[in-house]
Amino acid sequence: GPGAPWVSVNLIQSEPTWSLSRGCVWETTLQVYNTGEVEARNVNLRLELVDIESGAIRDSMDIFAGTIPGGESKIVRAELDGDCINEYTLKATPILI
């Protein structure tokens, strides 16, 4: 990703679920890999829930993944606001701060 060429993200799961407090949310689970040999510090992910039809960003958030040692991975989870009718794709961009 930008500023983090040795950090990659794999989407494990992204699906809508109903929350009494928030309505429909998209639960996402991502695996963040450090493919480099040295630790990656202060890894953040910029997540965007993108409407497949219109290309509009429905919701976005930054999530802190922390330090990931070289050759290791970490699981991160997030909830993004969507609705249960539309089809979405998730864009995840790793950023080092």
N, C-alpha and C positions, 0 to 999 in steps of 0.2 A: 504494500500500500504506500501512499505518499509519505515520505519521511520514514518509512518502515518497510523497506523492500524485502526483508527476511521474515516478516510476520505475515502469515496467511490465515484466512478464516474459512471454516467449513460450516455450512448450515446443517444442523442435525435435525431440527424440527421447527416448524412455524405453522401454527394452526389457531383458528379462532376458538375462543371459549367465552362463556357467559359469566360475568362478574356482577353480583348484586349491587355493588357500590359503583362500578364504572361502566356497566353495560357490556358491550362486546369488546373484548381485547384480544390481541394476537400474542400468544405465548410463543416466545422464540428461545431456542437453545442453540448456542454456537460453540464450536471448538476453535480456539485460537492457538495456532502453532507458531513456534519460533524455529524456523528452519536454519537459522544461523548457528554459529559455534559459541557465541558469547551471549550473556543474558540480555534480554530486551527489557528496559526499565520504563515505567510510566506508560504502559500500553493502554490506550483508549480505543474504543470502537465508536464510530459514528454510524448509527443504525437509521435507516430510512425505510418506511413501509410505503411502497410505491404501488398505486393503482395501475393494474395491467392495461386497462382500456385507455385511460386518459393520460397516463404517465405522471399524474399529479402525486406529490408527496402527501400522504394522509397523516403521517405522524413521523417524528424523528426524535432521537435522543442520543446523548453521548453516555457511554458506560465505561467505567474504569475497570480494566482487567489486571492492572498491577504489573509486577515483574514476572517475566517468564524466562526460565533458564534456557540456554541453548539446547536445541533438540527436544524440548519439552512442549507440552500443550496444557491448556487450561479450559475448563468449561465455564461459560458465562450464560446467564439467563436474563431475559428482559420481557416486559410486557409493553406493547405499543397499542395505542388506541386505533381501532379500525371499526368496521361494521361486519356483520356476519353474512352480508349478501355479496359484496364485491369480491373480486379476485385480486390478490396482492402478490407482489414479489418483494423480497427483502434484500436491500442493498446494505452491505456491511463493509466499512472502510477502516482499516487499522491506522491509527495516528499515534506518534510518539510525542509526548510533551516534555 
